[in-house]
Amino acid sequence: MDNLSETLITLNEELARTNIQHYYIYNYTSRPSLVLAGSFDFSYYHNIEITFNEVSFVTCPGGIFTVELFRLATEDELKRLNEFSYGYNDTPTICLEDQTFKTAFFISAAEVNYTIQNVYYYKREPLAENERIADWVK
C-alpha cells in the first residue's frame, strides 16, 4: 500500500502543475483494468491516462467528471463502501475527490499507473515525443 500512496502523491504533484481536472472512463477491459483519460479540454485530445489494475469496485459517472485530488479512501468511506460492495471489496480503494463540489468517486484497485502524453482524437503527423493517436481513430 505504501507504493500506492507514493504513486498517488506523485500523481497529485504532477497534476498540480497542470490544469487537468476533468476525466472520463476511456477504457474498461476484462483484465480487469480501467483507464481514465484526463484533460482540460476533450475536444481534440487528452493529456493523461491513469490506469487502475486489478479493479474490483467502481463508482464513477459514465460521462465527464471533475477530480481535484486522488487519495486513499478513509476508514469511514471504506465502511460505507462495504455496504455497497457487500463485503466483496478486498483491494485498496482510491478516492477521486472534487473538493469544490464536495463529491467523491471510488475505484478499488491493486495498482495505479499513469502516463502523461497528448493522445489526439484525429490523424496528425508528425508526432512528437509523448504524443500518439487514440487507438480508435481510423
N, C-alpha and C positions, 0 to 999 in steps of 0.2 A: 504494500500500500504506500510505502514511502516513495517509491519510484513514481507512482501515480500522482501523488501530491506534488512532487517536484515537477512533473510534466505539466500539471495544471498551473503551477506558479509561473513557469517559463512561458506557457501559452498566454496567460494573462498579461505578462510583461510585454510580450510581442504585440498583443492586440492593443495595449495602451499606447503604442507608438503609431497606431493606425486609427482610422475612423470606422473600422469594421464592427458593426453591432447587429447586422441582420443576417439571419441564417434560414436555411430550409434543408429538408432531408433530400440529399442529392442521390443517394443510393442506399438501399437496404436489402442486402442479399441474404441468402440462406446459410451463410458460413457460421454463425450469424455475425455480420459486420454491417455497421451503419456509418454512413459518411454524411457529415453536414458540410454544406458549402456556405461560405461566408463572404459578404461584400457590403459595400455601402450603396451599391447600385447594380442590380442584377440585369440591367438592360443588355449588356454586351459580354459580361464576364463575371467570374467570381475570383476572389483573391486568396482564399484559404480553404483547405479541405481538412476537416477534423475527423479522423477515423476512430470509431469505437469498436473494439474487437471482443468477441465472446459476449455479445449483448444478450441479456436475459429479461430486461424490462425497459419499456419506453413510455414516457408520457410527454409527447411533443405535438404541437399543431401540425396539420397537414400542409399548411402554407408557410409563408414567411413570418418569422417571429424575431423578437429582439432579445439579445443576450448581452449583458454588460459584464458578467463575472461567471467564470467556470470554477467550481469548487466541489469538495466532497460534501455530501449531504450530512446534516446534523443528526444527532441521535433522535430528536423529536420528529424530524422529517422521515427518518427511517421507520420509526414506529407507525406513523400514518401510512406510509407506503406499504408496509407489511400487510395492512388491511386490504389494500387493492390487489396485491400480488398473492394473497392467501398463503404467505409464508414461503413461496417458491423462489424468492429472490435471495440468492446467497453470494452475489458478486458485489464489489464496491459500487456505490451509487454516486454519480456525478450530478450535481445540481447546476442547471443553466439558469442563472438568475438575472432578471430585469429589475434592477433596484428602483428605477424611475417609476414604473407602474406596479411594483411590488408583486410580480408574478414569478413563478419558478416552474421549470420543467425538469424532468429527471430521465437519465439514461444509466442503467446499471450495466457495467462492462468491466471486464478484467483488465483491459489495456486501452490506452488512448495515445494516438499519434497524430501529428499534424504536419501539413506541408503548406508552406507559403509560396504560392505561384499564381500567375494570372492564367485562368482557364477560360479561353474565349468561346463564345457561343456562335461563332461564324468562322468561315475559312479565312485564313490570314497567313501571309508569307512576307518576309521570313520571320521565324520565331526566334526570340532572344532566349538567353538562359532563363530558367524558371518560368517559361511560358509553354503552353500547349493548347491544343484544340480539344474541346469537350468530346468525349467518346461518341456521343450521339449525333454529332454534326456530320452530315454526309456531303 
